[in-house]
Amino acid sequence: MSEDLKETLFMIKRLGMLNSIKAEFSLNRPDFKFDYIKINGPKEGEILDIGLWLAPVLAERGLIKVGLEDFEAEVFNAINKEKILGQHQIGPLPQDFYQKFNLYIKLKKDDNRIKMHVYDLIKIRMNKIIQMAFQDVELDKLASLLTPEETILFERLKNDLKEWYSNVFSDG
């Protein structure tokens, strides 16, 4: 993998971590003051949006419970939608899907069932993306359906296929 690609995927991952997820606080946290700013501490049972970057740290310390049930439903709905659409169409995925999957893996290390379903979903989507790149589908038609990571894959595949064709069928 090229350094440019690694750096781009790294940036997408980091930017995606700025998204949030619902979390339920397990303990009462005291209010605190920082200079002139007073921050009210969350109460036990209170549900707040927490940054994806912060959620694993707080969850591992037992301070929050992350609402990953929504992610599980999202996975099953996406698989069903991909199967219904057939092999020539692709359904939308949330832009932060892969960040949520990474969070899921961190917090539910022993749940191989969902991991396998996500890998099945990825395999279905990758086959569709490869086929669309091969058919030279315009990115504009797919932009709202693909995650940033999938968009990069699609563009690279499309460019690599064009280059391959031009090299194979050139006179030189």
Number of C-alpha atoms within 10 A of each C-alpha: 5 6 8 9 13 11 11 14 15 13 12 17 17 14 13 20 20 15 16 17 20 18 22 20 21 18 15 13 13 10 11 11 9 7 6 6 8 10 11 11 12 17 15 14 14 13 17 15 13 19 16 22 18 13 22 20 14 17 18 12 8 12 18 24 19 24 14 18 10 11 16 17 11 14 21 14 11 19 19 12 15 19 14 12 12 12 15 11 17 22 18 14 15 13 18 20 17 19 20 20 18 15 19 21 15 14 18 13 10 10 11 11 8 19 19 11 15 19 11 14 18 14 12 17 21 16 13 19 26 16 18 21 22 16 11 16 14 13 16 8 9 18 13 15 18 22 19 21 17 18 17 15 18 26 16 14 19 23 15 14 17 15 11 12 11 11 11 10 8 8 6 5
